[in-house]
Amino acid sequence: MRRLRNLIAAGVLSVAGLTAGAQASGDVAVPPAQEWAHGGVNSFLSFFKGYDYAAVQRGFQVYKEVCAACHSMHLLSYRNLHDIGFNEEEVKAIAASVEVTDGPNDQGEMFNRPGLPSDRFKSPFANKQAAAAANGGKAPPDLSLIVKARSHFEDYVYAILTGYAEAPADAHVPPGGNYNKYFPGNAIAMPMPLFENGVTYADGTKATVPQMAHDVVTFLAWAAEPKLEERRRVGIMAITFLVVFAGVMYAAKRRVWADAH
């Protein structure tokens, strides 16, 4: 059922993303194609490619330390982090680093407690109204399926994160907005989120803006398609079976009809 809900949500968001793209002004730059270890969530030709889990873990760190201040990921639970290489103790520590509201208790009151692996990723805001009020009237989008919800997929999200620049003289950027050459209309409310050495990677990787953008997009791609590798393995097995089966049927046909010729 959860998988069905995810697929429906992805479809709805994809339509919304394509519609927004179609309505965008014609001078919006096309996101440059990037190299992804997994080949891209929408690639049908990358049968033998899989996620770079070191990059996925670094991307989770970028999300946790930068993006999670504004963006939720309500389809993920902390226990899902097992799938990207964190062990049981690490997952428990990550979950316990946040405080969640639970209850009611025996007195009928809500209370706060450390997070558990079974908890969903904590949202930075209590509800959409609070998120909108804190962000100029528009709630930041949930990032659970963001990579699949936009045309150009990973390339688009990467381009947005690295596409901030000084606005040209003829560009119209409203007060409080920011110029981004890859965003429809070129004016985006979100301030530039990534800065050089914005995080300190545990594995010693240099935290440049392109590196952090690539890592967090890899994490977001995994979040949108956590079963990508399994799906591709099943596809390879199915195609292999069909090829072998077709060969066997062809050989049987030739044997059965050999005397007729």
Phi and psi in degrees as a GROMACS rama.xvg file:
@    title "Ramachandran Plot"
@    xaxis  label "Phi"
@    yaxis  label "Psi"
@TYPE xy
-62.2147  -40.2227  ARG-2
-62.0702  -40.448  ARG-3
-63.8754  -42.5231  LEU-4
-61.5906  -41.0115  ARG-5
-61.8488  -43.1432  ASN-6
-65.6399  -41.7165  LEU-7
-63.2853  -44.1927  ILE-8
-62.0538  -41.5811  ALA-9
-61.9584  -39.772  ALA-10
-65.1162  -44.5575  GLY-11
-62.483  -45.8031  VAL-12
-65.8082  -35.177  LEU-13
-64.2734  -43.2823  SER-14
-61.7324  -42.5561  VAL-15
-62.5021  -41.7538  ALA-16
-65.5659  -41.1219  GLY-17
-67.8321  -37.7251  LEU-18
-63.8711  -43.6697  THR-19
-61.7451  -39.6366  ALA-20
-64.8152  -37.9359  GLY-21
-68.251  -28.7492  ALA-22
-87.0929  -8.30735  GLN-23
-70.3029  156.119  ALA-24
-66.1522  151.937  SER-25
-68.6466  -13.9546  GLY-26
-93.5714  8.68145  ASP-27
-70.535  130.888  VAL-28
-67.5798  144.196  ALA-29
-79.2848  129.837  VAL-30
-58.8461  129.294  PRO-31
-64.8604  145.184  PRO-32
-70.0235  135.136  ALA-33
-113.293  160.775  GLN-34
-90.1491  125.387  GLU-35
-121.829  132.036  TRP-36
-57.1535  -34.0378  ALA-37
-88.432  -0.795538  HIS-38
82.1244  -7.87109  GLY-39
104.502  140.008  GLY-40
-68.2549  -21.0054  VAL-41
-104.685  11.1389  ASN-42
-85.0136  127.8  SER-43
-97.7649  1.5541  PHE-44
-110.613  -4.18573  LEU-45
-95.5401  54.9838  SER-46
-61.2235  -34.2939  PHE-47
-102.894  14.5338  PHE-48
-103.868  149.615  LYS-49
-141.319  174.909  GLY-50
-68.7349  144.973  TYR-51
-85.7973  99.0342  ASP-52
-71.8248  -21.8363  TYR-53
-65.1977  -41.1913  ALA-54
-68.636  -37.1849  ALA-55
-62.1395  -43.4593  VAL-56
-65.3913  -42.0527  GLN-57
-62.822  -38.9611  ARG-58
-64.1766  -37.0391  GLY-59
-62.2037  -39.0411  PHE-60
-62.4224  -41.6146  GLN-61
-63.3778  -44.41  VAL-62
-59.0116  -48.5062  TYR-63
-63.7268  -40.4394  LYS-64
-90.5006  -18.3403  GLU-65
-121.195  -60.6566  VAL-66
-73.3532  -33.0201  CYS-67
-66.1328  -11.9887  ALA-68
-66.6971  -24.4853  ALA-69
-126.537  -30.4689  CYS-70
-108.573  130.914  HIS-71
-86.2771  166.441  SER-72
-141.417  74.4548  MET-73
-74.5893  -8.88983  HIS-74
-88.5234  -5.86796  LEU-75
-105.178  142.013  LEU-76
-108.957  158.377  SER-77
-61.924  -31.5061  TYR-78
-65.4414  -20.7168  ARG-79
-63.7207  -18.6989  ASN-80
-68.8366  -16.1272  LEU-81
-55.848  -36.2729  HIS-82
-70.9964  -13.8453  ASP-83
-108.302  10.8855  ILE-84
110.642  -0.539189  GLY-85
-79.8899  138.352  PHE-86
-84.0216  178.344  ASN-87
-58.769  -45.4954  GLU-88
-67.1863  -38.6404  GLU-89
-64.6579  -42.184  GLU-90
-63.5948  -42.9987  VAL-91
-60.9991  -41.2882  LYS-92
-66.9408  -41.145  ALA-93
-63.2358  -45.1173  ILE-94
-64.2508  -41.4381  ALA-95
-71.4242  -12.9955  ALA-96
-74.3102  -10.7426  SER-97
-112.996  158.1  VAL-98
-112.214  126.742  GLU-99
-116.839  154.886  VAL-100
-90.0086  132.157  THR-101
-135.434  173.632  ASP-102
124.78  -171.955  GLY-103
-77.2854  157.683  PRO-104
-86.2324  -169.285  ASN-105
-63.2278  -20.7788  ASP-106
-93.2318  4.47722  GLN-107
79.1941  18.4115  GLY-108
-112.386  146.559  GLU-109
-77.4515  154.124  MET-110
-147.523  162.517  PHE-111
-101.596  145.74  ASN-112
-149.255  161.618  ARG-113
-64.2163  148.738  PRO-114
-66.3851  156.107  GLY-115
-118.891  157.142  LEU-116
-54.7319  -29.3217  PRO-117
-76.7476  -12.2635  SER-118
-73.3908  148.074  ASP-119
-68.3944  156.428  ARG-120
-52.831  133.703  PHE-121
-68.9867  132.428  LYS-122
-79.144  143.821  SER-123
-72.4072  -13.1317  PRO-124
-131.275  153.871  PHE-125
-67.4094  -32.4967  ALA-126
-162.413  174.524  ASN-127
-64.1046  -34.789  LYS-128
-64.2029  -41.2356  GLN-129
-67.0644  -38.116  ALA-130
-63.9895  -42.2593  ALA-131
-66.2393  -42.5166  ALA-132
-62.4273  -32.3151  ALA-133
-85.3011  -6.61945  ALA-134
-132.195  46.0833  ASN-135
68.3268  23.6489  GLY-136
98.4034  -3.37101  GLY-137
-132.841  124.312  LYS-138
-72.1575  134.82  ALA-139
-60.1825  141.308  PRO-140
-68.9767  148.384  PRO-141
-67.2579  142.052  ASP-142
-100.034  4.57911  LEU-143
-56.5977  -40.2239  SER-144
-123.366  18.6359  LEU-145
-60.8641  -34.1818  ILE-146
-65.4151  -36.5232  VAL-147
-86.0604  -9.50267  LYS-148
-93.7843  3.99398  ALA-149
-130.938  144.31  ARG-150
-64.0614  150.309  SER-151
71.2816  -1.21175  HIS-152
48.0064  -124.213  PHE-153
-56.4144  -40.0834  GLU-154
-60.6263  -37.7071  ASP-155
-66.8627  -47.9257  TYR-156
-63.6064  -42.0563  VAL-157
-60.3392  -43.3176  TYR-158
-63.0761  -39.9414  ALA-159
-61.3827  -44.6065  ILE-160
-66.6961  -26.1195  LEU-161
-111.643  5.41467  THR-162
-97.8044  10.249  GLY-163
-72.8798  141.099  TYR-164
-159.879  170.049  ALA-165
-66.3021  135.251  GLU-166
-70.1829  134.12  ALA-167
-61.0831  161.131  PRO-168
-60.9602  -31.8549  ALA-169
-92.6964  4.9894  ASP-170
-85.0113  141.904  ALA-171
-103.123  109.146  HIS-172
-118.517  115.567  VAL-173
-65.9171  160.842  PRO-174
-55.5189  133.688  PRO-175
85.5288  -6.32856  GLY-176
-91.8415  171.008  GLY-177
-134.963  141.084  ASN-178
-80.8115  130.415  TYR-179
-142.252  119.184  ASN-180
-71.0522  -12.299  LYS-181
-103.762  -5.34606  TYR-182
-88.733  137.083  PHE-183
-54.7354  123.547  PRO-184
87.0149  -11.5911  GLY-185
69.6538  -1.78296  ASN-186
-115.573  117.673  ALA-187
-120.952  139.39  ILE-188
-73.0167  -32.6197  ALA-189
-68.3947  123.764  MET-190
-65.3045  161.086  PRO-191
-57.8334  120.76  MET-192
-89.3211  -22.8178  PRO-193
-111.393  136.056  LEU-194
-135.017  153.389  PHE-195
-51.8086  133.08  GLU-196
57.7496  32.7813  ASN-197
-67.608  -23.376  GLY-198
-131.222  163.864  VAL-199
-114.741  106.081  THR-200
-70.411  136.785  TYR-201
-66.6484  -28.1776  ALA-202
-89.6125  5.82614  ASP-203
84.6272  0.436756  GLY-204
-60.817  137.163  THR-205
-70.6775  127.426  LYS-206
-89.3936  70.0916  ALA-207
-77.9869  164.47  THR-208
-61.8265  -47.8202  VAL-209
-59.6634  -38.3414  PRO-210
-65.9368  -46.8454  GLN-211
-63.8366  -40.6832  MET-212
-63.1223  -44.2806  ALA-213
-63.6666  -41.5751  HIS-214
-67.2802  -46.2634  ASP-215
-69.1831  -33.1268  VAL-216
-68.6751  -36.1562  VAL-217
-61.9463  -42.1311  THR-218
-62.5751  -42.9174  PHE-219
-67.0975  -33.1414  LEU-220
-65.1504  -43.7175  ALA-221
-61.5165  -42.9418  TRP-222
-60.6513  -37.4029  ALA-223
-76.4248  -29.7747  ALA-224
-137.648  67.713  GLU-225
-67.5951  -19.972  PRO-226
-102.401  20.3868  LYS-227
-57.063  -48.1693  LEU-228
-66.5566  -41.0815  GLU-229
-62.7197  -42.9814  GLU-230
-61.7099  -40.4028  ARG-231
-69.1325  -37.5738  ARG-232
-62.4905  -43.0774  ARG-233
-63.2887  -39.2464  VAL-234
-62.4215  -42.6702  GLY-235
-63.5128  -43.9995  ILE-236
-63.4593  -40.5193  MET-237
-65.125  -43.8149  ALA-238
-65.4883  -41.9716  ILE-239
-60.1758  -45.1893  THR-240
-60.1506  -44.6657  PHE-241
-65.3756  -38.4672  LEU-242
-64.5884  -47.4935  VAL-243
-63.0826  -43.8109  VAL-244
-61.1762  -41.6045  PHE-245
-63.0453  -39.4817  ALA-246
-63.8409  -43.0319  GLY-247
-63.4312  -43.6961  VAL-248
-64.6849  -37.7503  MET-249
-66.2047  -42.4677  TYR-250
-64.6181  -39.3354  ALA-251
-65.3386  -39.8642  ALA-252
-62.3681  -43.9665  LYS-253
-64.141  -37.7546  ARG-254
-69.5992  -43.9704  ARG-255
-62.9103  -39.927  VAL-256
-98.9305  9.27367  TRP-257
-59.3422  -44.2622  ALA-258
-68.9482  -24.3253  ASP-259
-70.5946  -18.6188  ALA-260
